[in-house]
Amino acid sequence: MNQLPLNGITVLEFSQYLSGPSAGLRLADLGARVIKIERPGVGDACRRLSIKNLWVDGDSLLFHTINRNKESFAADMKSAEDRAVIRKLIGRADVVTHNFRPGVMEGFEMGYADVAAINAGIVYGAISGYGKEGPWKDLPGQDLLLQSMSGLAYMTGNEKDNPMPFGLSIADSLCGAQLVQGILAALVRRQKTGKGALVEISMMESLLDFQFEFLTTYHSSGQRRGAAGSATGILC
C-alpha cells in the first residue's frame, strides 16, 4: 500500500451515485485515503440503488463496487456544527470532489473560493451534468438522459437502427476518469508551485469528447456511424 503513487493524499468526497464516486474509486485504487461524506442515517443514495436485487450488508452491491477502499463520515451539510467539523477536515485534505448541481456547495459555503480560503493548496474537483452556466445548468445529470442529449444513443448502431443507449453508465464512468486526469495534473502542478486548483468537468463534455471522431465525420458527411462501413488501419 505504501508504494502506491497517491499514498499520503487525502480526498474528501461529497458525491453520490456514480460519476463522483467513480473518480474517488480510482483515486483510492491509486493509494489515496478517500473519506466519503454522507448524510446521517441514509448515506449516499446509491446505497439503495440495487441491480438485480443484489445486496451486501444491507446496501446495494453496486454501492460497494463503486466505493471500495473508502472511509465513510456522516455529516449533515445543513448543520453549522457539522460544517465546522468538515472545515477542519478540509484544512488537512489535499483534494475535495463533489457532483452536486452548480451552486449547491456554494450554498453550504463549501464552494471552491470558500474551501481555498481554508486551504490554499486544495485541489477542488467538481462534476456537473451540463456545466455551471447556460439554460441547462440545473437539469439532472442522469446517464441515459445525457446519452440521448449528446447524440451518443444515435451514433450507436447502424444507419437504419433506432437510437440505442449503451448498456452501462458510460457518461458517469468517462466523466469520473477525466476528473481524475485533471486532479492528477493539478497535484503535479501543486508539487511544483504550491498552488491549488479548481478542476471542473461536465458529463456532457465527457460524452462530446468521447464522440469527437463521430461528430467530425457526421457533420462533414451527414452519415451516421455504420452507414458507409468502417476504416481499417495497419499497424507496422
N, C-alpha and C positions, 0 to 999 in steps of 0.2 A: 504493500500500500504506500509506503513512504517513497517508493521510486516513481510513482505516478506523477505526471508533469504539473498537475494543479494541487498537489499536496500543500497544505498551508493556506489555500484560498478559501474564504468563507463566502457563501452565497445565501442571501435571503430571498426566498421565492414567494411572491404574493401572486400566485397563479392557480387556476383550476382547469379542469378538463384536460386538454391535450397539448395545445401549442406551447404555452409557457412551461408546463411541467415536462414536456419532451426536451426542451432546452436544458432544464435542470437535471434531467436524467443523464444527458451527455456530459454535462459538467461534473456530475457525481462520478460517472464512469471514468473520467479523467483524473479523479482524485480529490476534487473539491469537497469541502464539507457543505452540504446543501441543507439549509434549515427551511422547512416549508411552513409558512404562516397560515394557519387555518382557523376558521370560525369555531368558537367554542360550541361543543355539543353536536354539531352537524359536519364540520370539516369541509373539505373540498367536495363539490357536488359530484365529482367523478366517483366518489365512494359508492354512490347509488346507481351508477351507470353500468349495468351488467350486460354482457354479451352472452347469449345462450344460457342465461341463468347460472353463470359461474361465479361463485362467491368463495372468499377465503377469509376466515376470521371475522365474518360479518360485513366485510367490504367487498366490492367487486374485484374480480381477478384483474380486470383492466386497470383499476387504480393501482394495484400492487405492481403491475408490469411497468407502468409509467413512472412510478415513484419509488422504485427500489433504491437502496443505498442513501435514502434521505432521512433526516430527522424531522419531527413534527412539533410545532409550537403553537398552542392555542392562544389567540388574541382577538379581542373584539375591536375592530378598527373604529367603531363609534364611541368607544370608551377613551376618555382623556387619560385615564390611569394606564390602560393597556398601550396606548400610543406612546406614552412616556417610556415604557419599558422597551418598545420597539426602537425608539430613538437611541437608546443605549446600545442595542444590538447593531444598529446602523453605524454607530461610531467605531465599532470593531470589525465591520464587514468589509469585503472587497467589492462585492457585486450585489446589486439588487435587480430582480426581474419581476415583471408583472404583465398580465394580459387583460387588464380591465379596459373598459371603454375610455376614450380620451376625456380627461377632466375628473375621473373618479379619484385617482390617487391625489390629485391636487386638492380635491375637496377634503381629504383627510390630512392635508398639509404634509403629504408624502411624495409630492412631485419631485422632479429632478432638482429644481432650484432649492427646495426645502431640504432634500437629502444631501445635496452638495454643500449646503451651509453647515451641516453637521460633520460631514466627512468629505473634504475636498478631493480626495483621491478615489472616490467611489466610481465604479463603472455601472451605469444605470441602463438596463435593457428593458425596453417597452415594446410589447406586441399589441397591435390593434387589428381590427378587421379590414378597414379601408383607409387608414391614416388619420391624422388628428385634425385635418382641415377638409372642407368641402361638404356637400349635402349628404354624403353617405357616412360621415364620421361616427354617428351614433347608432348605425344599424348593427344588428348582431353579426358577429364574425363566425358563422356556422359553416362547417366544412363543405357540405353538399351545396349549400346556397352559393358559396364562393366558387365552387367548381362550375356552377351554372353561369354566374355573373361574369366570370373571367373568360368564358368560352371553352374551358377545358373539357366539359362534358360533350361539347360539339365536335372537338377535334378527335375524340376517341372513337374509333371505328372507321368504317368506310363511307363513301360519299352518300349512299342511299340509306344508311342507318339512322335511326333516331338518336338524339343525344344520349350518351351513355356515361354516367359518372364512374369514377374509379371505385372499386370495392374496398377502399381503405381511406383513412384520413390523411390524404396526401398534402392538403393545404396546411394542416397542423404540423405534420412532420417536416415538411420543407421549411416552413417559417421558423420552427424551433431550431433546425440545423443552421439556418442562415443567421439567426440571432446569436448562436454560439460562435459562429465565424466572426461576427462583429465584436463580441465580447472578448474573444481571444486576441484580436487585433488591438483592442483598446487596452488590454492588460499588458501587451508588449510595449505599446506606446507609453503607458504609465511607468513601466520599469525604466524607460529612457528619460522621461521628462518629469515624472512625479504628478502628472495631471490626470484627473479622472475624465470621464466622457459620458455623453448621452448617446445610446445606440437605439435607434427607433426603426421598426420594420412593421409592415402590414402583411396580412395573409394574402391580400390582393396582389401586392407587389411580388411576393414569392411565387405565386402562380403565373403571373405575367412573365417573370424572369424565366421560369421553367419552360414556358412556351415560346421563347424568343425565336427559335428556328421556324416553328409552325406559323407564328404571326407574320414573320418576314415573308415567307413563301406564299402564305394565303393572301396577303394584301398585294403581293406582286402578281399572282396568277389567278386569284379568285377560286382556287381549287382547295377543297377540303382534303385533309390527310387521307391517303388511300386511293384518291381519285386517279392518280397518274403513276401508280407504282411507287417503288422506293429506290433510292440511290444505293449503290454498292461501293464500298471503299476497299482498297487493298493496302494492307499494312506491310511495308517492306522492311 
